[in-house]
Structure formats: C-alpha cells, structure tokens
Amino acid sequence: MRDLTDLIGRIFLSAIFIFEAVDSTLFFEKTKNTMTQYGLTWNQDMLLYCAIFLLITGGIMVLLGYRSTLGAILLLMYWGPVTFIVHDFWTYPASEVRLQSILFMKDIAIIGGLLMLVGKGSGRYSIKRLLATTRV
C-alpha cells in the first residue's frame, strides 16, 4: 500500500509543475507581464525559459521516478524563490493578506512534499527501480 501511495503522491506532485510549465509556455507573453508586475524585469526571456526547463525536467523526473531526488531539487530551485516573490503576504493590503497567506502556506506544503521526496526517494513503482531489476 505504501508503494502505491508513493506513486500516486508523485503523480499529484508532478502534475502542478507540468501544468505550470505548459501554462507558462502557452501564455508566454502574459507570464512575462506577470513577471514585470512582481519586479522581475531583468532578462525575462532567459528567466522564463529556465523556469520552463526546470518545471518540465523536474516534473517529468518526479513523475517517472527516475532520478526523482534530482528532479525534486530542480523543482525546489524554482518553487522556493517563486513562493517568496509571488506570495509575499506581508506586503499586501489587509484585504488580500488572508488569501495570499493561504497561497503561501500551500506553496510551503508543496516544498515540504518535495523535501520528503528528496529524503525518501521515489519508491518501488518507478523507472529507476524497473531499470535496476531488469536483466539485459
């Protein structure tokens, strides 16, 4: 049962990152405008391409369970800074603090899930395990 929950957890965890990569790619200019609103004006194209690369690569690695620790670290490189830039609830007006603090804590929980994946590994149902047990 534990192995199955590891797999389902990896699927759900990777879904948010793969979705965000696809969304950022489809709405590239809107994403750049959003970056400008948050003060990220330096070399936006490069930052966005790097973010999409981290999201796709890390998301797929976590999903497949192949080098999932490295994939989780790649995702943490993106998700950690974005959490503190986008959901800095302490700078919002009082009317928006509650929503932004909830979103901030959601992102902190996702970071916690990624850290658990870094520490625990991908589990039994993963490409890594399949390759390790397959005889050539």
N, C-alpha and C positions, 0 to 999 in steps of 0.2 A: 504493500500500500504506500509506503514511504517513497519508493521509486516512482510510482505513478504521480504522486503529488509533486515530486521534484520536476517531472516532465511538464505537468500542467502549469506549475508555477513559472517555469522557464518560458512556456508559450505565452502566458499572460504578460510576463515582464517584458519580453521582447516585442510584443505587439505595440506597445506605446511608442517605442523607439522607431520601429519600422514605419508606423503610421506617421510619426512626425517627420521622418526623412522624406517620405512620399509627399506629404503636405508641403514641406519646405521646397521641394523640387517643383511641384505643380504651381505653387504660388510664390515663385522666386522673388518677383518684384515687390509683392505685398510683404513678404518676410523681410526684405531689405528695408522697407518703410518702417516696419515694426522695430527693426534694429536701430534705426535712426531715432525713433521715439524714446528708446532706452539709452541713448547716448553712445551707441556702438557705431561710430562713423568711420573709423579707421579701416581701410581696405575691406570693405564689406563683402565683395565677391569672394575673396580668399577665405575670409572667416566663414562664410556660408557654405562654400564648397568643402571646407574642412569639417564643419559641423555635419553636413550630409554624409560625408565619408565615415566619420566616427559613428553616426547613428546607424547607417546601413551595415557597416562592417561589424560593429559591436552587437547590433541586434541580431544579425544572422548567426554570428558565433554563439551567442547565448541561446538562440532558438535551436540550433543544431546540436549544441553541447560539445562542439569542437573548439578546444582552447577557450572554454567559457570564462575562465578566470581572466584571460587577456581581453576577451570581449567585454566583460564587466568593467574592467579598468578603463578601456576606451570609452565606454558609456559614462563612467564617472568623470572622466576628463571633460566631457561636455555638460552633463547634467548638474554637477556640483556648482560650477560658476553661474550657469544659467538660472539656477534656483535663486541664488542670492542677488542676481541682477534684475530678474523679472518680477519676483515676488517679494521684494523688499518692503513688507507691510509696514514697517516702522516709518517709512517716508510718505505713506499715503494719507489722504484726509480721513477723518474719523468715520465718514460714511462708507469707506471702502476697506477699512482695516480688517474687519471680520472676514470678508471674502478672501482677501489677499493672504491673511494668516492661515486660513484653511488650505488654500492652494500651496502655500509654503510648506505646511506640515505634510501634505500629500507628497510633495516632491522629496521631503526628508524621508518619508516612509519608503519611497522608491529607492533612494540612496541606501537605506538600510537593507532592502532586498538585494541590491547589487553587492553590498558588502558581505552579506550572508553567502551569496554565490561565490564571491572571491575566496572566502574562508572554507567553504564546504565542497565546492566543485560541482560538476554537472549531474552527478548521479548515475544510476545504472542505465537508463534509457538515453543514450547519447551516441553520437557518431564516434566520439573518442573511444568509448567502450566497445563499440562494434568493430572498429578498426583494430583494437588491441586483442580482441578474441577471435578474429578471423584468420584462418590459416591460408597462406598463399601457396 
